[in-house]
Amino acid sequence: MSATLISSIARTAEPQRMLRRFLALDAVVTGANGLVYAAFSEPVGRLLGVGEGLVLELGILLALYGAAVGRLASRREPPALAVKAVVEINLAWAALSVVALLVWFDPTTAGAVWIPAQALTVAGFAVLQQLALRSRTQ
C-alpha cells in the first residue's frame, strides 16, 4: 500500500470516526488473535514453532490489550495521549516480533510466514491510527 493511499484512507471529513474505526478494527483483530492463542496455545505453538507457554501468555496479554483498545474505540472522542500509547505499543510489538523471529525463535515455515505477517498488520494499524489522530488535530 502506498503512502498516498494510506494517507487518503486516514484523511476524511470525519477523522474522529476513522480513528475510532481503526482502533475498533485493531481491538477485534488483536482480541480474536489473543483468544485463539490462549484457547489453543498447544497446537498454535506447534504450528508456529513457538513454545506453548509463551503462546498462552501472549494470548492472555493480547486478549486484555484488545479489550483495552476496544474500550478506547468506544469513547466518543478517544484521548490523544491514549491513542499515542496504542500507536507506540503497536510499533513496539511489530519491531519485537521481527527481532524475536531473527534472534530468539526457531519457527516452523508457518511461523516464519505468520510472525512477520502479523507484525506488518500491527504496524499498519499503528500507521492508520497515527494518521487519523493527526487528521483529527488539524
Buried (B, 14 or more C-beta within 10 A) or exposed (E): EEEEEBBEBBBBEEBBEBBBBBBBBBBBBBBEBBBBBBEBBEEBBBBBBBEBEBBBBBBBBBBBBBBBBBEBBEEEEBEEEBBEBBBEBBBEBBEEBBEBBEEEBEBBEEBBEBBBEBBEBBBBBBBBBBBBBBBBEE
